[in-house]
Amino acid sequence: MSVTGREVWDHATSQTNTLRLMDNDSSVEDTSRISQAQGMVIEQVGCTVDDALVLLNERAKVTGLRLEEVAIAVVDRRTQFRHHATGPAPP
């Protein structure tokens, strides 16, 4: 499997966006979990990396949780996303 320049750019852009959306108190471990959660959301919904981050942030906003907490729940398989025409699945 080869990686295109566009995929590298998309990944780098996504990582930058993730870091911008995180609290100043977030750790490298939180960043890693958010990236893992993005990958899981991509598999579940079939969206882009940036869209996965948007979905994670929307879930955090709706539930009143921090982005890192939502990411942990996704990675731990305590919550998941399903493809819905009207938006992400409820928590």
Secondary structure, DSSP 8 states (H G I E B T S, - for coil): ----HHHHHHHHHHHHHHHHHS-TT--HHHHHHHHHHHHHHHHHH---HHHHHHHHHHHHHHHT--HHHHHHHHHTTSS-----TTSS---
